[in-house]
Amino acid sequence: MKWTEMLSCSMDSLREHYWSCRSLAYNNASMAQHCAPKSRTNRKLANQMGFLMRQVSMCENAAKRRGESLAF
């Protein structure tokens, strides 16, 4: 989701996106522990995890700008 979409979407949509990205990032982190450190799979997981954590950060900033909480 892009920054402008995060600012214009409903708070429920933002919460749902936040929690799904957050859970996927942590699932990727646990999967990466089981891969060889320099494997292609591990690099792909790290790239995806970086993208997901940026999405989480953007959601937190959008919620902070609105003065809302991302808790359910």
Backbone hydrogen bonds, N-H to C=O, Kabsch-Sander energy under -0.5 kcal/mol:
donor,donor_aa,acceptor,acceptor_aa,energy
6,M,2,K,-2.1
7,L,3,W,-1.8
8,S,4,T,-1.2
9,C,5,E,-1.8
14,L,10,S,-2.1
15,R,11,M,-2.6
16,E,12,D,-2.4
17,H,13,S,-2.5
18,Y,14,L,-2.6
19,W,15,R,-2.7
20,S,16,E,-2.1
21,C,17,H,-2.5
22,R,18,Y,-2.5
23,S,19,W,-2.2
24,L,20,S,-2.2
25,A,21,C,-2.4
26,Y,22,R,-2.0
27,N,23,S,-2.1
28,N,24,L,-2.5
29,A,25,A,-1.9
30,S,26,Y,-1.9
31,M,27,N,-2.1
32,A,28,N,-2.5
33,Q,29,A,-1.0
34,H,31,M,-1.3
35,C,32,A,-1.1
39,S,36,A,-1.8
43,R,39,S,-1.9
44,K,40,R,-2.4
45,L,41,T,-2.5
46,A,42,N,-2.3
47,N,43,R,-2.4
48,Q,44,K,-2.5
49,M,45,L,-2.7
50,G,46,A,-2.2
51,F,47,N,-2.0
52,L,48,Q,-2.6
53,M,49,M,-2.5
54,R,50,G,-1.8
55,Q,51,F,-2.1
56,V,52,L,-2.3
57,S,53,M,-2.3
58,M,54,R,-2.5
59,C,55,Q,-2.4
60,E,56,V,-2.4
61,N,57,S,-2.2
62,A,58,M,-2.4
63,A,59,C,-2.5
64,K,60,E,-2.3
65,R,61,N,-2.3
66,R,62,A,-1.6
67,G,63,A,-1.2
68,E,63,A,-2.5
